[in-house]
């Protein structure tokens, strides 16, 4: 009796015409087919983090089994391992419980890395070990987990994140509907409006529906509105729009020709915290602007810092603001990822940041102690004669006069530029504000009959 063996599964193959080969059929064919179809081989011996499957003609062998269960009860694996299969066509189900990632491959070909805890169907094509399935016309799963989701084009997706803050900047994460809704709900702008009349100064002279008014003149200062900007922990900054209605005119007298009337507006916030906020370090040191006698300097700080700076902001190299300067402007350049800050130095000598690397702190309440009023100065530098002469805006126009020399004017609404108000170190909660009119800080000719102040607040928010 002569028996040969198949090349792939090593099944016994009796020669044609042989008789008396029942034992061969049972032991070298029937049992081997069973092993090839449903047999399980447990791999539990590793040498140098590798194991080569056993092969045998007509006898039980690991390489013939349908299922390979990878274990490591003796903790012989010190890292990722390999299982070497014969370079013949064969399907395998790989169950990896070894505690390490195991690559199933041929001796000289490539393979499939199977992570511990995973079950994978692979196929040897005679040269390499590849995935058994890499495409499905229709896939339905109760639960689906993947290391990376790659569509027909675009970035691979590695995670579906339920992050309502959206603080991460990932090109491989998708957001859940819940996260998107929470982010949209928490991001944007909340608006509110108020109007302030001088009711406390109305006296008893009003009749009918006449509105009250007060006259500010002769270098006098009057507070025409005190109000709150309502914020919360989501507030990035506030936008404040003011409109003042009244009559801008001239002090009593006779005028020979049209004359310029001038009244200042002071917008102030009450400090809630004196400590500065760090915005990083100096990346570009002081550069003098405007010539040797100029007080203006600019510095550079990495990143976009403009949301932390407003018209009230001062700059310092220390958190306490012991040496502080007023910020005049802050602009961001995306090409350099840098914010340029222009500030008013105390003199034309050495600036505050002569070198790079030093810490930079800003305070939107001027590093002033809590409870102190601070004036916004978006256009003019701070007064060297003290806070009392700082102004935010001016209302000015040439007032015509009659033939008799009497000033001629009518009531107007003065819409002032938008002010940005950034939370100070006291927190993003309510900011107490006030608006004052100052007649004659530059001359004593201007006066203003105030009637109403319109306040429009926009709270710019983002999640925390």
ABEGO torsion letter per residue (X at the ends): XBBBBBAAAGBBBBBBGBBGAAAAAAAAAAAAAAAAAABBBBBABBBGGBBBBBBBBGBBBAAABABBBBBBAAGABABBBBBBBBBBBBBBBBBBAAGBBBBBBBAABBBBBBBBGBBBBBBBAGABBBBABABBABBBBABBBBABBBBABEBBBABBBBBAAGABBBAABBBBAAAAAAAAAABEBBBBBBBBBBAAAAEAABBEABBBBBBBBGGBBBBABBBBBBBBAABABBBBBBBBBEBBBBBBEBBABBBBBBBBBBBBBBBABABBBBAEBBABBBBBBGEAABABBBBBBBEBAAAABBAABBBBABAAGABBBBBABBBBBAAAGBBBBBBBBABABBBABABBGBBBBBBAAGGBBBGBBBBBBAABBBBAAEAAABBABBBBBBBBBBAAGBBBBBBBBBBBBBBBBBBBAAEABBBBBBBBBBBGAABAABBBBBABBBBBBBBBBBBX
